[in-house]
Amino acid sequence: ILTLEGQPQGVTTVAWSQDGRFIATGSYDGTVHLWDAEDGRTLHVLTGLLGVVQTLDFSPDSRWLATLSDEDGAMRVWETVTGRLGDIHQGTLGSMGYAVDFSPDGELIAVPGYTGPFGSGIPETLIYRCELCTGLRGLLALARERVTRELKPEEEERFLHTREDR
């Protein structure tokens, strides 16, 4: 049906977005190609990953793509529509492993790995809150969680866009 060409170093991993609009492929050269699943054209080439792209996963709403590369062990979160890098999470002391998985609500990302260089150290699974991925409800909860004092009702309405009568 389609042939996706353009990664001369070869493809290491592939994922299909939940809404069926995108296909993402990771490569040995540290790039991720984001493709239009309907016609196979390249939408974005994501760069800045260090080493081989080990794995990738779309958020349940297909707005975000999490990637994991082996050289720096960093998990990156990208916006699918723009190809913009949104966030980077570095594992503790070393390799983060070979998998990345969004939670069903899209607010958390799980990454198995090791504390220390790959093949040594203590195996662990790191769970990250994807603050970019939480939507308005999550942002409001985060704002309330991080305030250092109680907001007055007028401040809540002004800064959090809430009203008592809603």
Accessible surface in RSA format (square Angstrom, percent):
REM  Atomic radii and reference values for relative SASA: ProtOr
REM  Chains: A
REM  Algorithm: Lee & Richards
REM  Probe-radius: 1.40
REM  Slices: 20
REM RES _ NUM      All-atoms   Total-Side   Main-Chain    Non-polar    All polar
REM                ABS   REL    ABS   REL    ABS   REL    ABS   REL    ABS   REL
RES ILE A   1   223.26 127.0 143.28 106.7  79.98 192.8 157.06 113.1  66.20 179.7
RES LEU A   2    73.96  41.2  38.72  27.7  35.24  88.6  44.22  31.1  29.74  80.0
RES THR A   3   106.20  75.5  78.92  80.0  27.28  65.0  48.34  64.9  57.86  87.5
RES LEU A   4    53.08  29.6  25.16  18.0  27.92  70.2  25.37  17.8  27.71  74.6
RES GLU A   5   134.17  77.0 113.44  85.8  20.72  49.3  45.21  87.4  88.96  72.6
RES GLY A   6    47.29  58.3   0.00   N/A  47.29  58.3  29.52  81.0  17.77  39.8
RES GLN A   7    19.62  11.0   3.07   2.2  16.55  39.4   2.91   6.2  16.71  12.7
RES PRO A   8   123.80  90.2  80.15  73.1  43.65 158.7  94.28  77.8  29.52 183.5
RES GLN A   9   107.99  60.4  90.15  65.9  17.83  42.5  11.72  24.9  96.27  73.0
RES GLY A  10    26.77  33.0   0.00   N/A  26.77  33.0  26.71  73.3   0.06   0.1
RES VAL A  11    78.26  51.5  48.56  44.0  29.71  71.6  48.56  42.2  29.71  80.6
RES THR A  12    46.31  32.9  10.20  10.3  36.12  86.1  17.49  23.5  28.82  43.6
RES THR A  13    23.25  16.5  14.68  14.9   8.57  20.4  10.80  14.5  12.45  18.8
RES VAL A  14    94.43  62.1  73.53  66.6  20.90  50.4  73.53  63.9  20.90  56.7
RES ALA A  15    18.52  17.0  10.28  15.9   8.24  18.7  18.52  26.1   0.00   0.0
RES TRP A  16   154.29  61.9 135.81  65.7  18.48  43.4 130.40  69.5  23.90  38.8
RES SER A  17     4.10   3.5   0.00   0.0   4.10   9.4   0.00   0.0   4.10   5.7
RES GLN A  18   121.98  68.2  87.47  63.9  34.52  82.2  17.81  37.9 104.17  79.0
RES ASP A  19    71.53  50.1  36.39  36.2  35.13  83.1  40.42  95.1  31.10  31.0
RES GLY A  20    34.32  42.3   0.00   N/A  34.32  42.3  20.02  54.9  14.30  32.0
RES ARG A  21   134.74  56.6 124.93  63.7   9.81  23.4  53.37  72.9  81.38  49.3
RES PHE A  22     7.66   3.8   7.66   4.7   0.00   0.0   7.66   4.6   0.00   0.0
RES ILE A  23    10.52   6.0  10.52   7.8   0.00   0.0  10.52   7.6   0.00   0.0
RES ALA A  24     0.00   0.0   0.00   0.0   0.00   0.0   0.00   0.0   0.00   0.0
RES THR A  25     5.95   4.2   5.95   6.0   0.00   0.0   5.95   8.0   0.00   0.0
RES GLY A  26     0.00   0.0   0.00   N/A   0.00   0.0   0.00   0.0   0.00   0.0
RES SER A  27     0.00   0.0   0.00   0.0   0.00   0.0   0.00   0.0   0.00   0.0
RES TYR A  28   127.40  59.5 113.87  64.8  13.53  35.2  68.64  51.6  58.76  72.4
RES ASP A  29    67.18  47.1  32.50  32.4  34.68  82.0  28.23  66.4  38.96  38.9
RES GLY A  30     3.20   3.9   0.00   N/A   3.20   3.9   1.11   3.0   2.09   4.7
RES THR A  31    21.33  15.2  21.33  21.6   0.00   0.0  21.08  28.3   0.25   0.4
RES VAL A  32     0.00   0.0   0.00   0.0   0.00   0.0   0.00   0.0   0.00   0.0
RES HIS A  33    16.65   9.1  16.65  11.6   0.00   0.0  10.34  10.7   6.31   7.3
RES LEU A  34     0.83   0.5   0.83   0.6   0.00   0.0   0.83   0.6   0.00   0.0
RES TRP A  35     4.92   2.0   4.92   2.4   0.00   0.0   4.92   2.6   0.00   0.0
RES ASP A  36    25.64  18.0  25.64  25.5   0.00   0.0   0.22   0.5  25.42  25.4
RES ALA A  37    12.84  11.8   2.54   3.9  10.29  23.4   2.68   3.8  10.16  26.9
RES GLU A  38   161.31  92.6 133.36 100.9  27.95  66.6  52.78 102.1 108.53  88.6
RES ASP A  39    77.96  54.6  54.08  53.8  23.88  56.5  36.27  85.4  41.69  41.6
RES GLY A  40    12.36  15.2   0.00   N/A  12.36  15.2   3.48   9.6   8.88  19.9
RES ARG A  41   134.76  56.6 126.19  64.3   8.57  20.4  62.92  86.0  71.84  43.5
RES THR A  42    59.66  42.4  34.37  34.8  25.29  60.3  23.72  31.9  35.95  54.3
RES LEU A  43    51.76  28.8  27.76  19.9  24.00  60.3  30.64  21.5  21.13  56.9
RES HIS A  44    47.80  26.1  41.35  28.7   6.45  16.5  30.95  31.9  16.86  19.6
RES VAL A  45    72.45  47.7  47.46  43.0  24.99  60.2  47.46  41.2  24.99  67.8
RES LEU A  46     4.13   2.3   2.49   1.8   1.64   4.1   4.13   2.9   0.00   0.0
RES THR A  47    86.13  61.3  74.34  75.4  11.79  28.1  41.26  55.4  44.87  67.8
RES GLY A  48    52.32  64.5   0.00   N/A  52.32  64.5  38.07 104.5  14.24  31.9
RES LEU A  49    11.40   6.3   0.00   0.0  11.40  28.7   0.00   0.0  11.40  30.7
RES LEU A  50    88.00  49.0  86.73  62.0   1.27   3.2  88.00  61.8   0.00   0.0
RES GLY A  51    23.79  29.3   0.00   N/A  23.79  29.3  15.75  43.2   8.04  18.0
RES VAL A  52    36.89  24.3  36.89  33.4   0.00   0.0  36.89  32.1   0.00   0.0
RES VAL A  53     0.00   0.0   0.00   0.0   0.00   0.0   0.00   0.0   0.00   0.0
RES GLN A  54    35.89  20.1  20.65  15.1  15.23  36.3   1.41   3.0  34.48  26.1
RES THR A  55    19.00  13.5  19.00  19.3   0.00   0.0   2.31   3.1  16.69  25.2
RES LEU A  56     9.95   5.5   0.00   0.0   9.95  25.0   0.00   0.0   9.95  26.8
RES ASP A  57    28.53  20.0  28.53  28.4   0.00   0.0   2.18   5.1  26.34  26.3
RES PHE A  58     3.27   1.6   0.78   0.5   2.49   6.5   0.78   0.5   2.49   7.1
RES SER A  59     1.18   1.0   1.18   1.6   0.00   0.0   1.18   2.5   0.00   0.0
RES PRO A  60    51.05  37.2  36.35  33.1  14.70  53.4  36.84  30.4  14.21  88.3
RES ASP A  61    80.11  56.1  55.65  55.4  24.46  57.8  46.39 109.2  33.72  33.6
RES SER A  62     2.80   2.4   0.89   1.2   1.90   4.4   1.29   2.8   1.50   2.1
RES ARG A  63   111.49  46.8 110.02  56.1   1.47   3.5  41.36  56.5  70.13  42.5
RES TRP A  64     7.67   3.1   7.67   3.7   0.00   0.0   7.56   4.0   0.10   0.2
RES LEU A  65     0.34   0.2   0.34   0.2   0.00   0.0   0.34   0.2   0.00   0.0
RES ALA A  66     0.00   0.0   0.00   0.0   0.00   0.0   0.00   0.0   0.00   0.0
RES THR A  67     0.08   0.1   0.00   0.0   0.08   0.2   0.00   0.0   0.08   0.1
RES LEU A  68     0.57   0.3   0.57   0.4   0.00   0.0   0.57   0.4   0.00   0.0
RES SER A  69     0.99   0.8   0.00   0.0   0.99   2.3   0.00   0.0   0.99   1.4
RES ASP A  70    60.90  42.7  43.58  43.4  17.32  40.9  16.22  38.2  44.68  44.6
RES GLU A  71   132.22  75.9  98.49  74.5  33.73  80.3  38.05  73.6  94.16  76.9
RES ASP A  72    31.54  22.1  18.21  18.1  13.33  31.5  23.78  56.0   7.77   7.7
RES GLY A  73     2.30   2.8   0.00   N/A   2.30   2.8   1.87   5.1   0.43   1.0
RES ALA A  74     0.54   0.5   0.54   0.8   0.00   0.0   0.54   0.8   0.00   0.0
RES MET A  75     0.00   0.0   0.00   0.0   0.00   0.0   0.00   0.0   0.00   0.0
RES ARG A  76    15.30   6.4  15.30   7.8   0.00   0.0   0.17   0.2  15.14   9.2
RES VAL A  77     0.47   0.3   0.47   0.4   0.00   0.0   0.47   0.4   0.00   0.0
RES TRP A  78     9.29   3.7   9.29   4.5   0.00   0.0   9.29   5.0   0.00   0.0
RES GLU A  79    32.24  18.5  32.03  24.2   0.21   0.5   1.81   3.5  30.43  24.8
RES THR A  80     1.02   0.7   0.26   0.3   0.76   1.8   0.39   0.5   0.63   1.0
RES VAL A  81    92.77  61.0  77.76  70.4  15.00  36.2  80.40  69.9  12.37  33.5
RES THR A  82    74.82  53.2  53.13  53.9  21.70  51.7  57.68  77.5  17.14  25.9
RES GLY A  83    14.07  17.3   0.00   N/A  14.07  17.3   2.47   6.8  11.60  26.0
RES ARG A  84   117.68  49.4 108.91  55.5   8.76  20.9  68.37  93.4  49.31  29.9
RES LEU A  85    69.04  38.4  50.45  36.1  18.59  46.7  50.45  35.4  18.59  50.0
RES GLY A  86    23.92  29.5   0.00   N/A  23.92  29.5   0.84   2.3  23.09  51.7
RES ASP A  87    47.82  33.5  42.45  42.3   5.37  12.7   8.84  20.8  38.98  38.9
RES ILE A  88    83.61  47.6  62.64  46.7  20.97  50.5  62.64  45.1  20.97  56.9
RES HIS A  89    33.69  18.4  30.68  21.3   3.01   7.7  22.46  23.1  11.23  13.1
RES GLN A  90   102.80  57.5  79.54  58.1  23.26  55.4  52.66 112.1  50.14  38.0
RES GLY A  91     6.27   7.7   0.00   N/A   6.27   7.7   0.59   1.6   5.69  12.7
RES THR A  92    73.64  52.4  66.94  67.9   6.69  15.9  72.08  96.8   1.55   2.3
RES LEU A  93   149.61  83.3 110.71  79.2  38.90  97.8 122.74  86.2  26.87  72.3
RES GLY A  94    18.58  22.9   0.00   N/A  18.58  22.9  17.35  47.6   1.23   2.8
RES SER A  95    21.79  18.4  15.10  20.2   6.69  15.4   9.28  19.8  12.51  17.5
RES MET A  96     1.04   0.5   0.75   0.5   0.29   0.7   0.79   0.7   0.25   0.3
RES GLY A  97     9.48  11.7   0.00   N/A   9.48  11.7   4.43  12.2   5.05  11.3
RES TYR A  98   118.13  55.2 101.61  57.8  16.52  43.0  73.04  54.9  45.10  55.6
RES ALA A  99    43.41  39.9  42.69  65.9   0.71   1.6  43.41  61.1   0.00   0.0
RES VAL A 100     9.87   6.5   0.00   0.0   9.87  23.8   0.21   0.2   9.66  26.2
RES ASP A 101    87.19  61.1  85.65  85.2   1.54   3.6  21.72  51.1  65.46  65.3
RES PHE A 102    13.62   6.8   2.32   1.4  11.30  29.4   2.49   1.5  11.13  31.9
RES SER A 103    25.64  21.7  17.92  23.9   7.72  17.8  24.79  52.8   0.86   1.2
RES PRO A 104   132.34  96.5 107.25  97.8  25.10  91.2 117.44  97.0  14.90  92.6
RES ASP A 105    91.19  63.9  60.87  60.6  30.32  71.7  39.15  92.1  52.04  51.9
RES GLY A 106     3.94   4.9   0.00   N/A   3.94   4.9   3.94  10.8   0.00   0.0
RES GLU A 107    21.61  12.4  21.61  16.3   0.00   0.0   2.65   5.1  18.96  15.5
RES LEU A 108    61.59  34.3  61.46  44.0   0.13   0.3  61.59  43.3   0.00   0.0
RES ILE A 109     0.32   0.2   0.17   0.1   0.15   0.4   0.32   0.2   0.00   0.0
RES ALA A 110    30.19  27.8  28.39  43.8   1.79   4.1  28.39  40.0   1.79   4.7
RES VAL A 111     0.04   0.0   0.00   0.0   0.04   0.1   0.00   0.0   0.04   0.1
RES PRO A 112    52.34  38.1  52.25  47.6   0.09   0.3  52.34  43.2   0.00   0.0
RES GLY A 113     6.87   8.5   0.00   N/A   6.87   8.5   2.72   7.5   4.15   9.3
RES TYR A 114    65.61  30.6  63.28  36.0   2.33   6.1  20.27  15.2  45.34  55.9
RES THR A 115    37.16  26.4  33.77  34.2   3.39   8.1  28.73  38.6   8.43  12.7
RES GLY A 116     8.83  10.9   0.00   N/A   8.83  10.9   8.83  24.2   0.00   0.0
RES PRO A 117    97.18  70.8  90.75  82.7   6.43  23.4  97.18  80.2   0.00   0.0
RES PHE A 118   115.13  57.6  90.07  55.8  25.06  65.2  90.07  54.6  25.06  71.7
RES GLY A 119    61.76  76.2   0.00   N/A  61.76  76.2  27.32  75.0  34.44  77.1
RES SER A 120    55.47  46.9  47.53  63.4   7.94  18.3  49.63 105.7   5.84   8.2
RES GLY A 121    50.62  62.4   0.00   N/A  50.62  62.4  21.83  59.9  28.80  64.5
RES ILE A 122   124.51  70.9 123.78  92.2   0.73   1.8 124.51  89.7   0.00   0.0
RES PRO A 123    96.51  70.3  81.61  74.4  14.90  54.2  81.84  67.6  14.67  91.2
RES GLU A 124    49.13  28.2  34.74  26.3  14.39  34.3  26.20  50.7  22.93  18.7
RES THR A 125    83.25  59.2  56.96  57.7  26.29  62.7  31.84  42.8  51.41  77.7
RES LEU A 126    33.58  18.7  31.21  22.3   2.37   5.9  33.58  23.6   0.00   0.0
RES ILE A 127   105.32  59.9  74.18  55.3  31.14  75.0  74.18  53.4  31.14  84.5
RES TYR A 128    35.11  16.4  32.83  18.7   2.28   5.9  32.59  24.5   2.52   3.1
RES ARG A 129   120.94  50.8 108.31  55.2  12.63  30.1  25.37  34.7  95.56  57.9
RES CYS A 130     2.46   1.9   1.38   1.5   1.08   2.5   1.08   2.7   1.38   1.5
RES GLU A 131    56.80  32.6  54.37  41.1   2.43   5.8  17.17  33.2  39.63  32.4
RES LEU A 132    59.47  33.1  42.78  30.6  16.69  42.0  47.93  33.7  11.54  31.1
RES CYS A 133    13.33  10.1   0.96   1.1  12.37  29.1   1.02   2.6  12.31  13.3
RES THR A 134    14.05  10.0   5.45   5.5   8.60  20.5   5.89   7.9   8.16  12.3
RES GLY A 135    33.50  41.3   0.00   N/A  33.50  41.3  31.89  87.5   1.61   3.6
RES LEU A 136   131.59  73.3 120.59  86.3  11.01  27.7 121.56  85.4  10.03  27.0
RES ARG A 137   169.64  71.2 160.56  81.8   9.08  21.6  83.27 113.8  86.36  52.3
RES GLY A 138     9.05  11.2   0.00   N/A   9.05  11.2   6.07  16.6   2.98   6.7
RES LEU A 139    90.33  50.3  86.86  62.1   3.47   8.7  87.17  61.2   3.16   8.5
RES LEU A 140    35.72  19.9  35.47  25.4   0.25   0.6  35.71  25.1   0.02   0.0
RES ALA A 141    56.91  52.3  49.20  75.9   7.71  17.5  53.51  75.4   3.40   9.0
RES LEU A 142    26.56  14.8  24.40  17.5   2.16   5.4  25.98  18.2   0.57   1.5
RES ALA A 143    33.85  31.1  22.92  35.4  10.93  24.9  32.57  45.9   1.27   3.4
RES ARG A 144   110.54  46.4  96.89  49.4  13.65  32.5  52.47  71.7  58.08  35.2
RES GLU A 145   122.99  70.6  88.37  66.9  34.62  82.4  45.54  88.1  77.45  63.2
RES ARG A 146   146.56  61.5 122.01  62.2  24.55  58.5  54.89  75.0  91.67  55.6
RES VAL A 147    62.38  41.0  38.12  34.5  24.26  58.5  44.18  38.4  18.20  49.4
RES THR A 148   142.26 101.2 101.43 102.8  40.83  97.3  82.16 110.4  60.10  90.9
RES ARG A 149   132.75  55.7 120.17  61.3  12.59  30.0  75.33 103.0  57.42  34.8
RES GLU A 150   154.58  88.7 139.12 105.2  15.47  36.8  66.15 128.0  88.43  72.2
RES LEU A 151    37.72  21.0  23.93  17.1  13.80  34.7  23.93  16.8  13.80  37.1
RES LYS A 152   118.68  57.9 114.85  70.5   3.83   9.1  62.72  56.5  55.96  59.6
RES PRO A 153    89.69  65.4  80.53  73.4   9.16  33.3  84.98  70.2   4.70  29.2
RES GLU A 154   110.58  63.5 101.67  76.9   8.91  21.2  64.48 124.7  46.09  37.6
RES GLU A 155    31.43  18.0  30.62  23.2   0.80   1.9  12.66  24.5  18.77  15.3
RES GLU A 156    46.76  26.8  46.76  35.4   0.00   0.0   5.10   9.9  41.66  34.0
RES GLU A 157    84.22  48.4  80.07  60.6   4.15   9.9  17.91  34.7  66.30  54.1
RES ARG A 158   170.07  71.4 152.28  77.6  17.79  42.4  54.26  74.2 115.81  70.2
RES PHE A 159   114.08  57.1  92.53  57.3  21.55  56.1  95.62  58.0  18.46  52.8
RES LEU A 160    15.81   8.8  12.59   9.0   3.22   8.1  13.89   9.8   1.91   5.1
RES HIS A 161   139.61  76.3 127.01  88.3  12.60  32.2  88.10  90.8  51.51  59.9
RES THR A 162    27.37  19.5  25.79  26.1   1.58   3.8  24.48  32.9   2.89   4.4
RES ARG A 163   111.35  46.8  97.08  49.5  14.27  34.0  25.41  34.7  85.94  52.1
RES GLU A 164   157.18  90.2 124.19  94.0  32.99  78.5  60.96 117.9  96.21  78.6
RES ASP A 165   114.13  79.9  71.97  71.6  42.16  99.7  51.93 122.2  62.20  62.0
RES ARG A 166   191.53  80.4 124.85  63.6  66.68 158.8  83.97 114.8 107.56  65.2
END  Absolute sums over single chains surface
CHAIN  1 A     9506.0       7290.0       2216.0       5449.7       4056.2
END  Absolute sums over all chains
TOTAL          9506.0       7290.0       2216.0       5449.7       4056.2
